[in-house]
C-alpha cells in the first residue's frame, strides 16, 4: 500500500508541475493574471508542498530537519491557497469588495493555522500529542474547502 501511495503522489507531483509550468509559460506569453495565479498555485503545490509532505514522513528524520521541512511545506500550502483564492476573486468578482475581503481573510486565517501547526510541532509536548494540533489542521482544511467551494460555485 505504501508503494502505491508514493507512486500516486509522485505522479501527482510530476503532472502538477507540468500543468503549473505550462500555465506559467502561458502567463509569461499572454501577460494575463489568471494563468499566473492558477499556474503558481498548481506548481507550488505539486512541486513543493507535496514533496515536502512526503519528506516529513521519512523514518529517522531529525527533529530539526523535520521542522524546517514542515515550515516550508506549510508556506507552500499558504501560497497555493492564496493564489487559488486570488484567482477566484480576480476572475469572477474583481469589483466586489467582499470577494477581496474573503480572499485576504481566508488566506490570513489559513496562515495563522499553519503557523500554529509549525509552532506546536516544535513543542516536545505537542509533538507527542497530535490531538493538540487538530484545531489548527481542521481550520486549514476548512479554509481549503471554502476556497474550492467558492471557486466551484463561481465556475458554474
Order of alpha helices (4+ residues) and beta strands (2+ residues): alpha-alpha-alpha-alpha-alpha-alpha-alpha
